[in-house]
Structures are given as C-alpha cells and as structure tokens.
Amino acid sequence: MSVQSIDLPRPFGLTGMFAEFHRREPLFASAAIFVASLALPMGAAALLDSREIAGVGIWDKPLKFVLALTVYLATLAWYAGYLSKGALQKRWVRWHSRAVVFAVIAELAVIAGAAAFGTTSHFNDSTVAWQIAYALMGVGAVLLTSASTVQGWLMRGGGETLSPVVKAGLVWGLLLTLPLTFATAGVMSASGSHLVGGNLSDAESTLLMGWARDGGDLRVAHFFASHALHFLPGFALISAALFGRVDKRPLMIFTALFIGFVALVFVQALAGQPFLAGWI
C-alpha cells in the first residue's frame, strides 16, 4: 500500500505530525501530548527516588503507564481521521471522549500518587481507601478502553479512503480490544496479582516488558489483548500489499490466530509457566 493511501502528513516531521494528529482529533491529540509530558517529572522522580516495590523502581510502573496511554491516545487520534465526516461531532461521542480523557488522567493520578506514597496502586487492599481507589481504577480502565469500541463502531460507516481490507483491520482491531482486554484484566484483578508461581517478584523480569521469567505472568496476555487495535490493522496493511486490497481471508485467518494466541499465553500464565520460556 502506498504512503498516500494511508494519508500520512506532509511534511512528515514532528511539527507536521502533531498538526495532523490535532486536525484528526484535537482532544485525544492534546491529551496524548499532556500525558507524554508527564514522563519528565516522573523520570526526574525515578532518578531521585531509589525506593523499590517488588524488586523494581517505584516509578517504573507510572512511567510504563504514561508510555502506554500516550500511544493509546495518539492511536485513537490518528484513527479518528478515517471516520465519516461529522462522526466526532455527535453529542454523545464528544461527551464520551471527554470522559475517556478524564479516566486516563484519573488513572495516572492514582498510579503516580501511589508511587509517591511508597505503595502500589494495583491489587492494593491495605486500607479501605486504597480498596476503593483500586475499584474505581477498574471502572476507569473499562471506560478508557471503551473508546476503542466506540471508534470501531463508528468506523463501520467511515473509512472511505481506505481499502476494504485495511478498513476491516481497523474495525476488527478496535472492536476486539475491549473484550479481550476485559477478559484478561478481569481474571488478573480477581487473582489479586499478575504473577502466578515463581518468586512473585518483578526483580528478575525480562528486559523492557518486565515479564516474569520464573513463573506465569498474566500481563503478557493483557498486553497483546490491549494492542489488538495495533496488531490487526498492521497485518491488514501487509495483507493489502501482498494479497490485494479486497481479499479479507488472510485477515480473517490472522484474527482467529491472534485471538487463539492471546488465549494460549493466558492459559500458559495461569498454569504458572513463563512466556517464551528458555528464549528470553
């Protein structure tokens, strides 16, 4: 697929890129920039604060969430450019988008606040206040993830500039993100930990991702589930280039395999087995 067919901005620099993101969806684009800017104070805190939780720096989790939510918001802002004209101007869509941004900021506030207080935000039942905060975080997580569902639903009537395969990849990826994420995150929350077996510490985890090496880690399935909105459209672009812009069969096969893969690594973690044992 040519560069023009996915409507990349000109010039393709930081200024032009931000202008294009902002043109497509001003609220999510601005929120992505704001969230990304939080990496500066959190990074400074990580350098000055040597405290650890579960064997890793106390500011590691807030920084990871800043990165993940920046990517998520930026992705939604970019995809919004393929929606039909006027879709974002619907009153309920505008209010939902505002609620999503509020949920993102509230989520980060709790996570960063927990780090500042020297405790963890997730699975924290040490006090009634933290129990309530964790429950509200769960509600907020569902709300912010629902943005992918709303956009996937709206995308069904948009995508006029896209090939049928790429449009299908966007729709399916967006619509699958919430149910797959909810299924994995729900079990993880009910389990009271993302670790199954091993020494229940993140100290000996994999580089970059921080997944457990000596036991199951439910975050692996959660990661792939929450990135369905990237994996499926990404494959759709490849499929359109290799198999044609109309044939959706390769994408259908990949989607089934992707769902199966998420289920496989989820079951693997529940069995207490590390992801790619012996490879990483």
C-alpha positions in Angstrom: 0.0 0.0 0.0 1.4 3.4 -0.9 2.2 6.1 1.6 -0.6 8.2 0.1 -3.2 5.6 0.7 -2.8 5.8 4.4 -2.9 9.6 4.3 0.4 10.4 6.1 1.0 14.2 6.7 3.4 16.3 4.7 6.0 17.2 5.9 6.4 14.0 7.9 8.2 15.8 10.8 7.3 16.3 14.5 5.5 19.6 13.8 3.7 18.3 10.8 2.8 15.0 12.6 1.4 16.8 15.7 -0.6 19.2 13.4 -2.1 16.2 11.6 -2.9 14.4 14.9 -4.6 17.6 16.1 -6.6 18.0 12.9 -7.9 14.5 13.1 -8.9 14.5 16.8 -7.9 17.6 18.9 -9.0 16.3 22.3 -7.1 12.9 22.1 -4.1 14.5 20.4 -3.8 17.2 23.1 -4.3 14.6 25.9 -1.6 12.4 24.3 0.8 15.3 24.5 -0.1 16.1 28.1 0.3 12.5 29.2 3.6 12.3 27.4 4.8 15.4 29.1 4.3 13.7 32.5 7.3 11.5 31.7 9.6 14.4 32.5 8.6 14.9 36.2 8.2 11.1 36.7 11.6 10.5 35.1 13.2 13.0 37.4 11.4 11.4 40.4 12.8 8.0 39.3 16.3 9.4 39.2 16.0 10.9 42.7 13.9 8.3 44.4 15.6 4.9 44.9 12.7 3.2 46.6 11.6 -0.2 45.1 8.4 -2.3 45.1 8.6 -6.0 44.1 12.2 -5.6 43.2 11.8 -2.7 40.7 12.0 1.1 40.9 8.8 2.6 42.4 8.4 4.9 39.4 8.8 2.2 36.8 5.0 1.5 36.7 3.9 5.1 36.4 6.4 5.6 33.5 5.1 2.5 31.7 1.5 3.6 32.0 2.5 7.1 30.7 4.0 5.4 27.6 1.1 3.0 27.1 -1.6 5.7 27.5 0.3 8.1 25.2 0.4 5.5 22.5 -3.3 4.6 23.0 -4.5 8.2 22.8 -2.3 9.0 19.8 -3.6 5.9 18.1 -7.2 6.9 18.6 -6.4 10.4 17.4 -4.9 9.1 14.2 -7.6 6.6 13.5 -10.2 9.3 14.0 -9.1 10.7 10.7 -10.8 7.8 8.9 -14.2 8.3 10.5 -17.0 9.7 8.4 -17.5 13.4 8.4 -19.4 14.5 11.5 -19.0 11.3 13.5 -16.9 13.1 16.1 -19.4 15.9 16.4 -22.2 13.8 17.7 -23.0 15.0 21.2 -22.7 11.6 22.9 -19.4 11.0 21.2 -18.0 14.3 22.4 -19.1 13.6 26.0 -17.7 10.1 25.9 -14.4 11.3 24.6 -14.2 13.8 27.5 -15.0 11.0 30.0 -12.2 8.9 28.4 -9.6 11.6 28.9 -10.8 12.2 32.4 -10.4 8.5 33.1 -6.9 8.5 31.7 -5.8 11.4 33.9 -7.5 10.0 37.0 -5.8 6.6 36.4 -2.4 8.2 36.1 -3.1 10.4 39.2 -3.8 7.3 41.3 -0.8 5.4 39.9 1.6 8.3 40.4 0.1 9.1 43.8 0.6 5.5 45.0 4.3 5.7 43.9 4.7 9.0 45.8 3.3 7.4 48.9 5.6 4.4 48.5 2.9 1.9 47.8 1.4 0.1 44.8 -1.8 1.2 43.1 -2.8 -2.3 41.7 -4.0 -5.1 44.0 -3.7 -2.8 47.0 -6.1 -3.8 49.8 -4.0 -2.4 52.6 -6.7 0.2 53.5 -10.3 0.8 52.7 -9.2 4.0 50.8 -6.9 2.0 48.5 -9.5 -0.7 48.0 -11.9 2.0 46.8 -9.3 3.6 44.7 -8.4 0.2 43.0 -12.1 -0.5 42.4 -12.5 2.9 40.8 -9.4 2.3 38.7 -11.1 -0.8 37.3 -14.1 1.3 36.3 -11.9 3.9 34.7 -9.9 1.3 32.8 -13.1 -0.1 31.3 -14.2 3.4 30.4 -11.0 4.4 28.7 -10.7 1.1 26.8 -14.3 1.6 25.6 -13.0 4.4 23.4 -11.7 1.7 21.1 -15.2 0.1 20.9 -16.9 3.4 20.2 -14.4 4.2 17.5 -14.6 0.8 16.0 -18.4 1.1 15.8 -18.2 4.5 14.2 -15.5 3.2 11.8 -18.1 0.9 10.2 -19.6 3.9 8.5 -16.3 5.6 7.6 -13.0 4.6 6.1 -14.0 5.8 2.6 -10.3 6.5 1.8 -9.2 3.0 2.9 -9.1 -0.3 1.1 -11.7 -2.8 2.3 -9.0 -5.0 4.0 -7.5 -2.1 5.9 -10.9 -0.8 7.0 -11.8 -4.3 8.2 -8.5 -4.5 10.1 -9.3 -1.2 11.8 -12.8 -2.2 12.7 -12.0 -5.6 14.0 -8.9 -4.5 15.9 -10.8 -1.7 17.6 -13.8 -3.8 18.4 -11.8 -6.7 19.8 -9.6 -4.5 22.1 -12.2 -4.1 24.9 -13.5 -7.7 25.2 -10.0 -9.3 25.0 -8.6 -6.7 27.5 -11.6 -7.1 29.8 -11.3 -10.9 29.9 -7.6 -10.9 30.7 -7.7 -7.9 33.1 -10.8 -9.3 34.9 -9.1 -12.6 35.8 -5.9 -10.8 36.7 -7.8 -8.5 39.1 -9.8 -11.4 40.6 -6.5 -13.2 41.2 -5.1 -10.4 43.2 -1.8 -10.4 41.3 -0.4 -10.5 37.8 2.1 -13.3 38.8 1.3 -17.0 39.0 4.0 -19.1 40.7 7.7 -18.2 40.8 9.1 -15.9 43.4 6.3 -13.4 42.9 8.8 -10.6 42.3 9.5 -8.4 39.3 13.2 -8.2 40.1 14.3 -11.0 37.7 11.9 -10.0 34.9 12.5 -9.6 31.2 14.1 -6.5 29.7 11.8 -3.7 28.6 8.5 -5.5 29.1 9.3 -6.6 32.7 7.5 -10.0 32.4 8.3 -12.8 34.8 11.0 -15.3 33.9 10.3 -17.9 36.6 6.5 -18.2 36.6 3.3 -17.2 34.8 2.6 -13.5 34.1 -0.9 -12.5 33.2 0.3 -9.2 31.9 1.6 -11.0 28.7 -2.0 -11.8 27.5 -3.2 -8.4 28.7 -0.5 -6.7 26.6 -1.4 -8.4 23.4 -5.1 -8.1 24.1 -4.9 -4.3 24.6 -2.9 -3.9 21.4 -5.4 -5.7 19.1 -6.1 -2.2 17.7 -2.4 -2.2 16.5 -1.8 -5.8 15.5 -4.9 -6.3 13.3 -4.6 -3.0 11.4 -0.9 -3.6 11.0 -1.5 -7.0 9.5 -4.2 -5.6 7.3 -1.7 -3.2 5.7 0.6 -6.1 5.0 -2.2 -8.2 3.7 -3.4 -5.5 1.4 0.1 -5.2 -0.1 0.6 -8.9 -0.5 -2.8 -10.4 -1.2 -4.8 -7.5 -2.6 -6.9 -4.7 -1.2 -10.2 -6.6 -1.3 -9.5 -10.2 -0.1 -10.2 -10.3 3.6 -9.5 -14.0 4.0 -5.9 -13.6 5.2 -7.0 -11.0 7.7 -9.8 -13.4 9.0 -7.2 -16.2 9.5 -4.8 -13.8 11.3 -7.6 -12.5 13.5 -8.5 -16.1 14.5 -4.9 -16.9 15.2 -4.4 -13.7 17.2 -7.4 -14.5 19.4 -6.1 -18.0 19.8 -2.6 -16.7 20.7 -4.0 -14.4 23.4 -5.9 -17.3 24.8 -2.8 -19.6 24.7 -0.5 -17.2 26.5 -3.3 -16.5 29.0 -3.7 -20.2 29.8 0.1 -20.6 29.9 0.3 -17.9 32.5 -2.5 -19.4 34.6 -0.5 -22.7 34.6 2.4 -20.8 36.1 4.6 -21.0 33.0 6.7 -18.0 31.8 6.1 -16.6 28.3 8.7 -18.0 25.8 10.4 -20.0 28.5 14.1 -20.5 27.6 14.0 -17.8 24.9 14.1 -14.6 26.9 
